[in-house]
Amino acid sequence: MGFRRRDIEALWRRWLSANRTAEAERDWAPLADFYAPDATYGWMYTPDEHFMAVGREEIRRYALGTEMAGLDGWHYDYQATVTDDVAGMVIGFWKQRAGILDDEGREYEITGIGGSWFGLGENAHGALEFAWQRDWFDLGSTAHTFLAIVASGRAPQGLVDRMSLDGKSQPGHYTLKDLPSSVWPPPVEAGAHVTRELS
């Protein structure tokens, strides 16, 4: 199954525009409308602590809701995009910046590479939507930046409150054995996109 590249690029332009609006309005929930009703969206915190939202409304409530709590003013600027119109995938690499300045006037930034891997599908009307998404980020760099912001005295209360939470007890957090969807996106886990068999 292939997708028309121009359709993917049009979706991606809408996605980037919607992200800028979400960041400006400090409300990411409307981004859920880009996902299929049964889409999955996950990432890993540690080998045995994962986040996974199953379905558009869990994505809205958890991935774009509770998981974004305390990150008001942060922005995720896409630096590069890789598009596979045959497999129907897009990978976007983003920088994660806090919108908070240090003593030298530089914005706090998570220096590790972060990104999102999207799988595409079509809705009943033939329009493209996200069937799944998996994110990755540098947890060590994230923790370092969060702690530096707190130590500077510039952390908003929302970020301080977020850091005080027990992550494993938050909605959408699972141990590896209890995940409701696979770490690798389901079609990839099933071997639908293997490009090289190893001996």
PyRosetta script that sets phi, psi and omega in degrees:
from pyrosetta import init, pose_from_sequence

init()
pose = pose_from_sequence("MGFRRRDIEALWRRWLSANRTAEAERDWAPLADFYAPDATYGWMYTPDEHFMAVGREEIRRYALGTEMAGLDGWHYDYQATVTDDVAGMVIGFWKQRAGILDDEGREYEITGIGGSWFGLGENAHGALEFAWQRDWFDLGSTAHTFLAIVASGRAPQGLVDRMSLDGKSQPGHYTLKDLPSSVWPPPVEAGAHVTRELS")
pose.set_psi(1, 129.2)
pose.set_omega(1, 178.0)
pose.set_phi(2, -118.4)
pose.set_psi(2, 166.3)
pose.set_omega(2, 178.9)
pose.set_phi(3, -127.5)
pose.set_psi(3, 149.3)
pose.set_omega(3, 177.1)
pose.set_phi(4, -74.2)
pose.set_psi(4, 128.5)
pose.set_omega(4, -175.9)
pose.set_phi(5, -59.9)
pose.set_psi(5, -37.1)
pose.set_omega(5, -178.4)
pose.set_phi(6, -64.7)
pose.set_psi(6, -31.9)
pose.set_omega(6, 177.9)
pose.set_phi(7, -70.4)
pose.set_psi(7, -40.6)
pose.set_omega(7, 177.6)
pose.set_phi(8, -63.3)
pose.set_psi(8, -45.0)
pose.set_omega(8, -178.8)
pose.set_phi(9, -64.2)
pose.set_psi(9, -35.3)
pose.set_omega(9, 177.7)
pose.set_phi(10, -66.9)
pose.set_psi(10, -43.0)
pose.set_omega(10, 176.5)
pose.set_phi(11, -60.5)
pose.set_psi(11, -43.5)
pose.set_omega(11, -177.2)
pose.set_phi(12, -64.8)
pose.set_psi(12, -38.8)
pose.set_omega(12, 176.3)
pose.set_phi(13, -62.4)
pose.set_psi(13, -41.5)
pose.set_omega(13, 177.7)
pose.set_phi(14, -64.5)
pose.set_psi(14, -39.8)
pose.set_omega(14, -179.9)
pose.set_phi(15, -62.6)
pose.set_psi(15, -46.9)
pose.set_omega(15, -179.8)
pose.set_phi(16, -63.3)
pose.set_psi(16, -41.5)
pose.set_omega(16, 178.9)
pose.set_phi(17, -64.2)
pose.set_psi(17, -43.3)
pose.set_omega(17, 179.5)
pose.set_phi(18, -64.7)
pose.set_psi(18, -35.7)
pose.set_omega(18, 176.6)
pose.set_phi(19, -63.4)
pose.set_psi(19, -43.7)
pose.set_omega(19, 179.1)
pose.set_phi(20, -62.5)
pose.set_psi(20, -39.6)
pose.set_omega(20, 177.5)
pose.set_phi(21, -65.2)
pose.set_psi(21, -44.1)
pose.set_omega(21, -179.6)
pose.set_phi(22, -60.1)
pose.set_psi(22, -42.6)
pose.set_omega(22, 179.8)
pose.set_phi(23, -66.5)
pose.set_psi(23, -41.9)
pose.set_omega(23, -179.8)
pose.set_phi(24, -65.3)
pose.set_psi(24, -38.1)
pose.set_omega(24, -178.1)
pose.set_phi(25, -90.7)
pose.set_psi(25, -5.3)
pose.set_omega(25, -179.8)
pose.set_phi(26, 56.3)
pose.set_psi(26, 42.5)
pose.set_omega(26, 179.5)
pose.set_phi(27, -147.0)
pose.set_psi(27, 105.8)
pose.set_omega(27, -176.8)
pose.set_phi(28, -91.1)
pose.set_psi(28, -9.7)
pose.set_omega(28, -173.8)
pose.set_phi(29, -55.1)
pose.set_psi(29, -40.0)
pose.set_omega(29, -179.1)
pose.set_phi(30, -60.3)
pose.set_psi(30, -20.5)
pose.set_omega(30, 178.9)
pose.set_phi(31, -63.3)
pose.set_psi(31, -20.1)
pose.set_omega(31, 179.9)
pose.set_phi(32, -60.1)
pose.set_psi(32, -23.7)
pose.set_omega(32, -178.2)
pose.set_phi(33, -68.2)
pose.set_psi(33, -11.4)
pose.set_omega(33, 176.7)
pose.set_phi(34, -81.0)
pose.set_psi(34, -9.0)
pose.set_omega(34, -172.7)
pose.set_phi(35, -102.3)
pose.set_psi(35, 151.3)
pose.set_omega(35, 174.4)
pose.set_phi(36, -66.0)
pose.set_psi(36, 154.1)
pose.set_omega(36, 179.8)
pose.set_phi(37, -56.9)
pose.set_psi(37, -29.6)
pose.set_omega(37, -178.5)
pose.set_phi(38, -109.7)
pose.set_psi(38, 20.5)
pose.set_omega(38, -178.9)
pose.set_phi(39, -63.5)
pose.set_psi(39, 156.6)
pose.set_omega(39, 173.1)
pose.set_phi(40, -121.2)
pose.set_psi(40, 147.3)
pose.set_omega(40, -176.8)
pose.set_phi(41, -144.7)
pose.set_psi(41, 119.3)
pose.set_omega(41, -177.1)
pose.set_phi(42, -147.8)
pose.set_psi(42, 169.2)
pose.set_omega(42, 174.0)
pose.set_phi(43, -159.6)
pose.set_psi(43, 168.8)
pose.set_omega(43, -177.4)
pose.set_phi(44, -110.1)
pose.set_psi(44, 132.9)
pose.set_omega(44, 169.9)
pose.set_phi(45, -91.6)
pose.set_psi(45, -50.7)
pose.set_omega(45, 176.4)
pose.set_phi(46, -139.9)
pose.set_psi(46, 170.5)
pose.set_omega(46, 179.4)
pose.set_phi(47, -54.9)
pose.set_psi(47, -25.0)
pose.set_omega(47, 179.8)
pose.set_phi(48, -122.4)
pose.set_psi(48, 18.0)
pose.set_omega(48, 170.1)
pose.set_phi(49, -132.6)
pose.set_psi(49, 115.2)
pose.set_omega(49, -177.1)
pose.set_phi(50, -126.7)
pose.set_psi(50, 154.9)
pose.set_omega(50, 169.7)
pose.set_phi(51, -108.5)
pose.set_psi(51, 139.1)
pose.set_omega(51, 174.9)
pose.set_phi(52, -150.7)
pose.set_psi(52, 125.4)
pose.set_omega(52, 171.9)
pose.set_phi(53, -109.3)
pose.set_psi(53, 133.8)
pose.set_omega(53, -178.3)
pose.set_phi(54, -117.0)
pose.set_psi(54, 115.1)
pose.set_omega(54, -179.9)
pose.set_phi(55, 97.3)
pose.set_psi(55, 152.0)
pose.set_omega(55, -176.3)
pose.set_phi(56, -56.0)
pose.set_psi(56, -41.3)
pose.set_omega(56, -175.3)
pose.set_phi(57, -74.4)
pose.set_psi(57, -31.8)
pose.set_omega(57, 172.1)
pose.set_phi(58, -68.3)
pose.set_psi(58, -36.8)
pose.set_omega(58, 176.1)
pose.set_phi(59, -60.5)
pose.set_psi(59, -43.5)
pose.set_omega(59, 179.3)
pose.set_phi(60, -63.8)
pose.set_psi(60, -48.4)
pose.set_omega(60, -174.1)
pose.set_phi(61, -74.1)
pose.set_psi(61, -40.0)
pose.set_omega(61, -171.6)
pose.set_phi(62, -104.5)
pose.set_psi(62, -61.4)
pose.set_omega(62, -176.5)
pose.set_phi(63, -60.7)
pose.set_psi(63, -41.3)
pose.set_omega(63, -177.2)
pose.set_phi(64, -103.2)
pose.set_psi(64, 1.8)
pose.set_omega(64, -178.0)
pose.set_phi(65, -117.0)
pose.set_psi(65, -90.2)
pose.set_omega(65, -175.4)
pose.set_phi(66, -61.5)
pose.set_psi(66, -33.7)
pose.set_omega(66, -179.7)
pose.set_phi(67, -72.3)
pose.set_psi(67, -17.7)
pose.set_omega(67, 178.3)
pose.set_phi(68, -97.8)
pose.set_psi(68, 0.4)
pose.set_omega(68, 179.6)
pose.set_phi(69, -60.6)
pose.set_psi(69, 135.2)
pose.set_omega(69, 179.4)
pose.set_phi(70, 85.8)
pose.set_psi(70, -3.6)
pose.set_omega(70, -178.0)
pose.set_phi(71, -107.1)
pose.set_psi(71, 24.1)
pose.set_omega(71, 175.9)
pose.set_phi(72, -59.1)
pose.set_psi(72, 132.0)
pose.set_omega(72, -180.0)
pose.set_phi(73, 91.8)
pose.set_psi(73, -14.0)
pose.set_omega(73, 175.9)
pose.set_phi(74, -72.9)
pose.set_psi(74, 152.9)
pose.set_omega(74, 175.7)
pose.set_phi(75, -140.1)
pose.set_psi(75, 150.1)
pose.set_omega(75, -172.8)
pose.set_phi(76, -123.0)
pose.set_psi(76, 86.8)
pose.set_omega(76, -172.3)
pose.set_phi(77, -86.0)
pose.set_psi(77, 118.5)
pose.set_omega(77, 179.3)
pose.set_phi(78, -68.7)
pose.set_psi(78, 127.3)
pose.set_omega(78, -177.7)
pose.set_phi(79, -98.7)
pose.set_psi(79, -29.7)
pose.set_omega(79, -177.8)
pose.set_phi(80, -158.5)
pose.set_psi(80, 154.1)
pose.set_omega(80, -179.1)
pose.set_phi(81, -135.6)
pose.set_psi(81, 137.4)
pose.set_omega(81, 174.1)
pose.set_phi(82, -119.6)
pose.set_psi(82, 126.5)
pose.set_omega(82, -175.7)
pose.set_phi(83, -118.0)
pose.set_psi(83, 131.8)
pose.set_omega(83, 175.3)
pose.set_phi(84, -117.6)
pose.set_psi(84, 101.6)
pose.set_omega(84, -176.0)
pose.set_phi(85, -82.4)
pose.set_psi(85, -10.6)
pose.set_omega(85, 176.2)
pose.set_phi(86, -81.7)
pose.set_psi(86, -51.7)
pose.set_omega(86, 179.5)
pose.set_phi(87, -80.4)
pose.set_psi(87, -16.3)
pose.set_omega(87, -178.6)
pose.set_phi(88, 74.6)
pose.set_psi(88, 53.2)
pose.set_omega(88, -179.0)
pose.set_phi(89, -135.1)
pose.set_psi(89, 150.3)
pose.set_omega(89, 172.5)
pose.set_phi(90, -134.5)
pose.set_psi(90, 136.4)
pose.set_omega(90, 173.4)
pose.set_phi(91, -118.6)
pose.set_psi(91, 126.7)
pose.set_omega(91, 177.4)
pose.set_phi(92, -117.3)
pose.set_psi(92, 130.1)
pose.set_omega(92, 178.5)
pose.set_phi(93, -101.5)
pose.set_psi(93, 126.2)
pose.set_omega(93, -176.7)
pose.set_phi(94, -126.9)
pose.set_psi(94, 153.0)
pose.set_omega(94, 169.7)
pose.set_phi(95, -98.1)
pose.set_psi(95, 138.5)
pose.set_omega(95, -177.2)
pose.set_phi(96, -106.8)
pose.set_psi(96, 111.8)
pose.set_omega(96, -176.6)
pose.set_phi(97, -121.5)
pose.set_psi(97, 148.6)
pose.set_omega(97, -168.4)
pose.set_phi(98, -88.8)
pose.set_psi(98, -17.8)
pose.set_omega(98, -173.1)
pose.set_phi(99, 71.7)
pose.set_psi(99, 13.3)
pose.set_omega(99, -180.0)
pose.set_phi(100, -121.2)
pose.set_psi(100, 133.6)
pose.set_omega(100, -176.5)
pose.set_phi(101, -98.1)
pose.set_psi(101, 144.5)
pose.set_omega(101, 176.3)
pose.set_phi(102, -87.1)
pose.set_psi(102, -172.4)
pose.set_omega(102, -176.3)
pose.set_phi(103, -61.8)
pose.set_psi(103, -24.8)
pose.set_omega(103, -178.4)
pose.set_phi(104, -97.2)
pose.set_psi(104, 7.6)
pose.set_omega(104, 177.6)
pose.set_phi(105, 81.6)
pose.set_psi(105, 12.7)
pose.set_omega(105, 177.9)
pose.set_phi(106, -95.8)
pose.set_psi(106, 144.4)
pose.set_omega(106, -178.7)
pose.set_phi(107, -76.4)
pose.set_psi(107, 134.1)
pose.set_omega(107, 174.7)
pose.set_phi(108, -62.4)
pose.set_psi(108, 134.4)
pose.set_omega(108, -176.8)
pose.set_phi(109, -140.5)
pose.set_psi(109, 141.6)
pose.set_omega(109, 171.8)
pose.set_phi(110, -81.3)
pose.set_psi(110, 114.1)
pose.set_omega(110, -168.4)
pose.set_phi(111, -79.5)
pose.set_psi(111, -18.3)
pose.set_omega(111, 177.3)
pose.set_phi(112, -69.1)
pose.set_psi(112, 157.9)
pose.set_omega(112, 179.7)
pose.set_phi(113, -76.1)
pose.set_psi(113, 131.7)
pose.set_omega(113, 176.5)
pose.set_phi(114, -124.7)
pose.set_psi(114, 159.0)
pose.set_omega(114, 179.0)
pose.set_phi(115, -171.5)
pose.set_psi(115, 173.9)
pose.set_omega(115, 179.4)
pose.set_phi(116, -132.1)
pose.set_psi(116, 137.4)
pose.set_omega(116, -179.8)
pose.set_phi(117, -115.8)
pose.set_psi(117, 117.9)
pose.set_omega(117, -175.0)
pose.set_phi(118, -112.2)
pose.set_psi(118, 140.4)
pose.set_omega(118, 169.2)
pose.set_phi(119, -108.6)
pose.set_psi(119, 138.2)
pose.set_omega(119, -175.0)
pose.set_phi(120, -100.4)
pose.set_psi(120, 150.9)
pose.set_omega(120, 171.9)
pose.set_phi(121, -145.4)
pose.set_psi(121, 178.2)
pose.set_omega(121, 177.9)
pose.set_phi(122, -119.3)
pose.set_psi(122, 141.2)
pose.set_omega(122, 175.5)
pose.set_phi(123, -83.6)
pose.set_psi(123, -175.7)
pose.set_omega(123, -176.0)
pose.set_phi(124, -62.7)
pose.set_psi(124, -19.6)
pose.set_omega(124, -179.0)
pose.set_phi(125, -98.0)
pose.set_psi(125, 3.9)
pose.set_omega(125, 178.9)
pose.set_phi(126, 84.6)
pose.set_psi(126, 5.9)
pose.set_omega(126, 178.5)
pose.set_phi(127, -85.3)
pose.set_psi(127, 146.2)
pose.set_omega(127, -179.8)
pose.set_phi(128, -74.4)
pose.set_psi(128, 145.6)
pose.set_omega(128, 175.2)
pose.set_phi(129, -148.9)
pose.set_psi(129, 169.5)
pose.set_omega(129, 179.4)
pose.set_phi(130, -87.7)
pose.set_psi(130, 121.8)
pose.set_omega(130, 178.2)
pose.set_phi(131, -85.5)
pose.set_psi(131, -28.5)
pose.set_omega(131, 176.6)
pose.set_phi(132, -159.9)
pose.set_psi(132, 161.1)
pose.set_omega(132, 175.3)
pose.set_phi(133, -147.9)
pose.set_psi(133, 138.8)
pose.set_omega(133, 172.2)
pose.set_phi(134, -130.9)
pose.set_psi(134, 131.1)
pose.set_omega(134, 179.4)
pose.set_phi(135, -106.9)
pose.set_psi(135, 158.7)
pose.set_omega(135, 169.2)
pose.set_phi(136, -142.0)
pose.set_psi(136, 152.6)
pose.set_omega(136, 178.4)
pose.set_phi(137, -159.7)
pose.set_psi(137, 164.3)
pose.set_omega(137, -179.3)
pose.set_phi(138, -87.6)
pose.set_psi(138, 103.2)
pose.set_omega(138, -175.0)
pose.set_phi(139, -64.5)
pose.set_psi(139, -39.1)
pose.set_omega(139, 179.4)
pose.set_phi(140, -62.4)
pose.set_psi(140, -43.5)
pose.set_omega(140, 177.9)
pose.set_phi(141, -66.1)
pose.set_psi(141, -38.1)
pose.set_omega(141, 178.4)
pose.set_phi(142, -61.5)
pose.set_psi(142, -49.2)
pose.set_omega(142, -179.7)
pose.set_phi(143, -61.1)
pose.set_psi(143, -41.7)
pose.set_omega(143, 179.7)
pose.set_phi(144, -59.9)
pose.set_psi(144, -45.8)
pose.set_omega(144, -177.8)
pose.set_phi(145, -68.1)
pose.set_psi(145, -43.0)
pose.set_omega(145, 178.0)
pose.set_phi(146, -58.2)
pose.set_psi(146, -46.5)
pose.set_omega(146, -178.1)
pose.set_phi(147, -66.2)
pose.set_psi(147, -36.3)
pose.set_omega(147, 178.3)
pose.set_phi(148, -64.8)
pose.set_psi(148, -38.9)
pose.set_omega(148, 178.7)
pose.set_phi(149, -65.5)
pose.set_psi(149, -43.7)
pose.set_omega(149, 179.1)
pose.set_phi(150, -63.0)
pose.set_psi(150, -45.0)
pose.set_omega(150, -178.9)
pose.set_phi(151, -62.5)
pose.set_psi(151, -28.4)
pose.set_omega(151, -179.3)
pose.set_phi(152, -74.3)
pose.set_psi(152, -15.7)
pose.set_omega(152, -175.9)
pose.set_phi(153, 81.8)
pose.set_psi(153, 6.8)
pose.set_omega(153, -178.0)
pose.set_phi(154, -99.3)
pose.set_psi(154, 0.1)
pose.set_omega(154, -176.9)
pose.set_phi(155, -70.3)
pose.set_psi(155, 127.5)
pose.set_omega(155, 173.9)
pose.set_phi(156, -66.7)
pose.set_psi(156, 157.3)
pose.set_omega(156, -176.2)
pose.set_phi(157, -59.3)
pose.set_psi(157, -34.1)
pose.set_omega(157, 179.9)
pose.set_phi(158, -60.2)
pose.set_psi(158, -39.2)
pose.set_omega(158, 178.6)
pose.set_phi(159, -70.1)
pose.set_psi(159, -41.1)
pose.set_omega(159, 176.8)
pose.set_phi(160, -60.0)
pose.set_psi(160, -44.8)
pose.set_omega(160, 179.7)
pose.set_phi(161, -62.5)
pose.set_psi(161, -41.3)
pose.set_omega(161, 179.8)
pose.set_phi(162, -61.2)
pose.set_psi(162, -43.3)
pose.set_omega(162, -177.1)
pose.set_phi(163, -68.7)
pose.set_psi(163, -19.6)
pose.set_omega(163, -179.6)
pose.set_phi(164, -86.0)
pose.set_psi(164, -7.5)
pose.set_omega(164, -178.2)
pose.set_phi(165, -74.6)
pose.set_psi(165, 149.6)
pose.set_omega(165, 170.0)
pose.set_phi(166, -81.9)
pose.set_psi(166, 104.5)
pose.set_omega(166, -173.9)
pose.set_phi(167, -55.7)
pose.set_psi(167, -42.2)
pose.set_omega(167, -174.5)
pose.set_phi(168, -65.1)
pose.set_psi(168, -19.3)
pose.set_omega(168, -179.4)
pose.set_phi(169, -92.7)
pose.set_psi(169, 0.4)
pose.set_omega(169, -177.2)
pose.set_phi(170, -81.3)
pose.set_psi(170, 152.7)
pose.set_omega(170, -179.3)
pose.set_phi(171, -61.8)
pose.set_psi(171, 137.7)
pose.set_omega(171, 179.5)
pose.set_phi(172, 89.2)
pose.set_psi(172, -2.5)
pose.set_omega(172, 178.7)
pose.set_phi(173, -93.6)
pose.set_psi(173, 134.4)
pose.set_omega(173, -175.7)
pose.set_phi(174, -139.7)
pose.set_psi(174, 154.3)
pose.set_omega(174, 164.8)
pose.set_phi(175, -76.4)
pose.set_psi(175, 163.8)
pose.set_omega(175, -177.3)
pose.set_phi(176, -57.7)
pose.set_psi(176, -43.5)
pose.set_omega(176, -175.9)
pose.set_phi(177, -70.0)
pose.set_psi(177, -19.1)
pose.set_omega(177, -177.1)
pose.set_phi(178, -101.8)
pose.set_psi(178, 3.7)
pose.set_omega(178, -177.7)
pose.set_phi(179, -57.9)
pose.set_psi(179, 134.4)
pose.set_omega(179, 179.2)
pose.set_phi(180, -81.2)
pose.set_psi(180, -8.9)
pose.set_omega(180, 172.5)
pose.set_phi(181, -143.5)
pose.set_psi(181, 164.4)
pose.set_omega(181, -174.7)
pose.set_phi(182, -75.7)
pose.set_psi(182, 151.5)
pose.set_omega(182, 176.4)
pose.set_phi(183, -57.4)
pose.set_psi(183, -54.5)
pose.set_omega(183, 170.7)
pose.set_phi(184, -73.5)
pose.set_psi(184, 141.8)
pose.set_omega(184, -179.1)
pose.set_phi(185, -53.7)
pose.set_psi(185, 144.6)
pose.set_omega(185, -173.1)
pose.set_phi(186, -48.7)
pose.set_psi(186, -47.5)
pose.set_omega(186, -179.4)
pose.set_phi(187, -67.4)
pose.set_psi(187, -30.2)
pose.set_omega(187, 177.8)
pose.set_phi(188, -72.6)
pose.set_psi(188, -44.5)
pose.set_omega(188, 177.3)
pose.set_phi(189, -58.5)
pose.set_psi(189, -34.4)
pose.set_omega(189, -179.0)
pose.set_phi(190, -78.0)
pose.set_psi(190, -5.9)
pose.set_omega(190, 177.5)
pose.set_phi(191, 89.1)
pose.set_psi(191, 14.3)
pose.set_omega(191, -176.0)
pose.set_phi(192, -70.0)
pose.set_psi(192, -16.3)
pose.set_omega(192, -175.3)
pose.set_phi(193, -125.4)
pose.set_psi(193, 22.0)
pose.set_omega(193, -180.0)
pose.set_phi(194, -61.2)
pose.set_psi(194, 129.0)
pose.set_omega(194, -179.2)
pose.set_phi(195, -111.1)
pose.set_psi(195, -13.5)
pose.set_omega(195, 177.5)
pose.set_phi(196, -152.2)
pose.set_psi(196, 118.2)
pose.set_omega(196, 175.9)
pose.set_phi(197, -81.6)
pose.set_psi(197, 130.2)
pose.set_omega(197, 177.6)
pose.set_phi(198, -94.5)
pose.set_psi(198, 143.0)
pose.set_omega(198, -179.5)
pose.set_phi(199, -85.3)
pose.dump_pdb("model.pdb")
